[in-house]
Amino acid sequence: MGIRVKARYENNVLKPLEGLDLEAGEEVEIEVKERKVFSGKMDILRYAGILKDMNKEEEKIFEEAVKRRSLFGRALKL
């Protein structure tokens, strides 16, 4: 059985942020993924190029989604 749990790295030790149902001495396999936090403009600019190859229909769908604000949380001016 596998579980996913968040942990904090402190003093060279991973500390789970919630309890684990494990026996003392039980071995587990850990996959570490860095948690990225949105850092603003530079993150957006990394993806700017993916929009350049859209056809007219895709552009229309994208513009409608932006106008609906449902994907972005606030209005964007095109």
RAGISUL-V810108 format. One record per residue. N is the residue number from 1. PSI is psi in radians with two decimals (NA if undefined). NEAR is the number of other C-alpha atoms within 10 Angstrom. Layout:
N/PSI/NEAR
N/PSI/NEAR
This chain:
1/2.40/2
2/2.62/5
3/2.80/6
4/2.27/7
5/2.47/9
6/2.61/11
7/2.79/13
8/2.38/10
9/2.03/9
10/2.32/8
11/0.80/7
12/0.40/6
13/2.34/9
14/2.16/12
15/1.98/13
16/2.51/12
17/0.03/10
18/2.87/9
19/2.63/8
20/2.41/9
21/1.28/7
22/2.62/9
23/2.63/7
24/2.30/6
25/-0.06/6
26/2.35/6
27/2.49/8
28/2.86/7
29/2.33/6
30/2.30/7
31/2.12/5
32/2.16/9
33/2.27/6
34/2.34/5
35/1.99/7
36/2.40/6
37/2.35/7
38/2.17/9
39/0.26/8
40/-2.49/8
41/-0.77/8
42/-0.63/10
43/-0.68/11
44/-0.73/11
45/-0.50/9
46/-0.53/9
47/-0.05/9
48/-0.67/10
49/-0.36/9
50/-0.28/8
51/-0.22/11
52/-0.39/8
53/0.28/9
54/2.49/11
55/3.09/9
56/-0.71/9
57/-0.76/9
58/-0.67/12
59/-0.75/14
60/-0.80/12
61/-0.75/11
62/-0.83/14
63/-0.68/15
64/-0.70/11
65/-0.72/13
66/-0.75/18
67/-0.60/16
68/-0.36/14
69/-0.09/13
70/-0.49/10
71/-0.31/10
72/-0.23/11
73/-0.24/9
74/2.82/11
75/2.42/12
76/2.46/11
77/2.24/7
78/NA/6
